[in-house]
Amino acid sequence: MRHIDSHDAIKMPAITLGFWVIKILATTLGEVGGDAVSMSMNLGYLLSTALFAGVFAMAVAAQIHARAFQPWLYWYAIIASTTVGTTLADYVNRSLGVGYSAGTALLLSLLLVSLWLWKQATGSVSVSRINTPHSEVFYWVTITFSQTLGTALGDWAADTQGLGYRGGIALFTSLLALIVLVYATTRTSRTLLFWSAFVLTRPLGAVIGDFLDKPINHGGLAMSRYAGTCVLLLAIAACVAWLPQRPAERAH
C-alpha cells in the first residue's frame, strides 16, 4: 500500500448545507467580533488588525501542518480570517479614507488576481484539489481577500448605495438564492459557483452583523457586541459539533 503523505489528504470540508450555515455564522461573528475589539474596546482598526492577523497566521500555520481534515481547526482559521478581514477593510476604507466604492473595487481586483495566480500555478482552484502546502497558501490568501472584500462590499451596499442593513440582507440573500438556482438548473462550473457563493456570504454576514449591533437610530438593533460574539461562538460550536463534518471528495 502506498504511503499517504500528510499533504495527500484533502483538508478542506465537503460543501454541504451545514458548511454554508456555519460560514454565514462565522462571517457574522467576524463583523460583530471585529467591531467589539476595534470599537467597543477602543483598540482602533490598525491595532485590532495586527492582533487578528497574528491569530490568523498561527491558525493557518496549524492548518497547513495538520495531517488530515480537522473541523475545529478549519473553522477556527475561517473565524480568524473573517475578523481580520473586518478590521482590515475598516482600516483601509475609514482610517485611510479610501472609501467603500474604491475599497471594494481594489479588493475585488486583488481577489481576482489571487484566483488567477492560483489557477496558473496549480491548474485548479477547486477545494477538492487542495492537498499541498503550495495550494493551501493560495487558498488562505484568497480567503483573506474574499473576507476583506466582503466587509467593504457589505458597507458599500448598506451605506454608499443607501440600502440600509435590511436592504443589504435582502440583496445578498437574493444573490445567493440566484446562485442556488443556477446550480440546480444549469451546468455552470461548480468551482465558479462555489467561489461566487463563498464571496457573497461575507457581505451577507457583514450586514447581518451590523444590523445586530449598530444603534437603533442607524437602523440596527443595538445588541451588545460582546453578547452577540458569545452567542455566535456558541452557535458555531454547536454546528461544528453536531452537523456532519467530512473532507471534500470532489470538485465543487
Buried (B, 14 or more C-beta within 10 A) or exposed (E): EEEEEEBEEBBBBBBBEBBBBBBBBBBBBBBBBBBBBBBBEEBBBBBBBBBBBEBBBEBBEEBBEBEEBBBEBBBBBBBBBBBBBBBBBBBBBBEEEBBBEBBBBBBBEBBEEBBEBBBEEBEBBBBBBBBBEBBBBBBBBBBBBBBBBBBBBBBBBBBEBEBBBEBBBBBBBEBBEEBEEBBEEEEEEBBBBBBBBBBBBBBBBBBBBBBBBBEEEEBBEEBBBBEBBBBBBEBBBEBBEEBEBEBBEEBB
